[in-house]
Amino acid sequence: MSKSVSEPASEYRLHPMPFLGGYDQVFSGLSLREAVGLAIVSIALPRGNPAGPALEKAFGTALPEVGKSANAANDKYRLLRLGSEQVFVLFEHATADAESEIAALIGGAAYTTDQTDSWVALSVQGARVRAVLARICPLDLHGGVFAIGNVARTSMEHLGTIILRTDEDQFLLLSASSSAQSFLHALETSIRYTA
């Protein structure tokens, strides 16, 4: 008979850290900060979108059209319609169970995947924000073209980006977490050149 030997408890504990350390800077009236604590869950809609009514009931709002976003009735969740069969749900969530919250909310009506660790989120705000973004973003971000609540996939300095206009002079930018430092550098450089 073999004896089991109990392992000593580890002295080390792992704690989640923001990709950019909670970056938060102001440059001559323009703020650039990492959106810390933001959960991102992808919903893959079945072809033909039979899940639409269940999702609308769960979030208390109609699914937005492709290229648009909508807030849930309780304002906790923001739905980004990135394609005919893809919706991202953004919401404040500090623990690692964001996907299970959305899966439970929609009751299995669609497929969910936690995307939180795949993206770094940066909020950029200020009167000259469009000038800063125009240097690195090929989209027309003029208010008459890209309205508040609009969302699009694009690239900035060769880095895949999702851009969401959240207010008059404010945008939320999502880019791959694996290139978070390069993405931040591209934004800082554009800010310096438009000062």
Long-range contacts (C-beta under 8 A, 24 or more apart in sequence): 16-96, 19-120, 19-177, 19-180, 20-120, 20-122, 20-180, 20-181, 20-184, 23-122, 23-184, 27-191, 27-192, 27-195, 28-195, 29-126, 29-127, 29-128, 30-124, 30-125, 30-126, 30-127, 30-128, 30-129, 30-132, 30-191, 31-123, 31-124, 31-125, 31-126, 32-122, 32-123, 32-124, 32-187, 32-188, 32-191, 33-122, 33-123, 34-120, 34-121, 34-122, 34-123, 35-121, 35-122, 35-123, 35-172, 37-92, 37-93, 37-94, 38-90, 38-91, 38-92, 38-93, 38-116, 38-121, 39-89, 39-90, 39-91, 39-92, 39-93, 39-98, 39-114, 39-116, 40-88, 40-89, 40-90, 40-98, 40-114, 40-115, 40-116, 40-118, 40-119, 40-121, 40-174, 41-88, 41-89, 41-98, 41-99, 41-101, 41-102, 41-112, 41-113, 41-114, 41-115, 41-116, 42-86, 42-87, 42-88, 42-89, 42-112, 42-113, 42-114, 42-115, 43-86, 43-87, 43-88, 43-89, 43-102, 43-106, 43-110, 43-111, 43-112, 44-85, 44-86, 44-110, 44-111, 44-112, 44-113, 45-84, 45-85, 45-86, 45-87, 45-110, 46-85, 46-110, 46-111, 47-85, 49-84, 49-85, 51-106, 51-109, 51-110, 54-106, 54-107, 54-109, 54-110, 55-87, 55-106, 55-109, 55-110, 58-105, 58-106, 58-107, 58-109, 59-105, 63-87, 64-149, 67-150, 67-151, 67-152, 68-149, 68-150, 68-151, 69-149, 69-150, 69-151, 69-164, 70-149, 80-151, 80-162, 80-164, 81-151, 82-151, 82-153, 82-162, 88-115, 88-162, 90-172, 117-177, 118-176, 118-177, 119-162, 119-174, 119-175, 119-176, 119-177, 120-174, 120-175, 120-176, 120-177, 120-180, 120-183, 120-184, 121-172, 121-173, 121-174, 122-172, 122-173, 122-175, 122-183, 122-184, 122-187, 123-166, 123-170, 123-171, 123-172, 123-173, 124-170, 124-171, 124-173, 124-187, 125-167, 125-169, 125-170, 125-171, 126-169, 127-169, 128-194, 129-169, 129-170, 129-171, 130-169, 131-194, 132-187, 132-190, 132-191, 132-194, 133-163, 133-171, 133-190, 135-190, 135-193, 135-194, 136-186, 136-187, 136-190, 137-161, 137-163, 139-163, 141-165, 141-171, 143-168, 156-183, 156-186, 156-187, 157-182, 157-183, 157-186, 159-183, 159-186
